[in-house]
Amino acid sequence: MFILKALKNKYLLTTIGIIAWLLFFDKNDVFTQLDLNKKLNKLEMERDYYISEIQNNKSDIKELETNKESLEKFAREKYLMKKDNEDVFIISKKQ
């Protein structure tokens, strides 16, 4: 008897319809919002990573600009540069 009255109530049916529409059929439905939230969290993590990398690179650049010995060390390690009378041997480990 109660269920029959509830099914005849147009306000209840309208409310259920609107909730169903918002949950499943709307362009901004719940599942889309959850997916967008995951993407946002991933992008924020990437942003934090790149910000920290930029800070590290800025400190490295400052060190290279002020210290000639570190500039020479950096050039030798990263770009395998050498002086004219030197030989460079590269030893790599197989993984």
Secondary structure, DSSP 8 states (H G I E B T S, - for coil): -HHHHHHH-HHHHHHHHHHHIIIIISTT-HHHHHHHHHHHHHHHHHHHHHHHHHHHHHHHHHHHHH-HHHHHHHHHHHH----TT----------
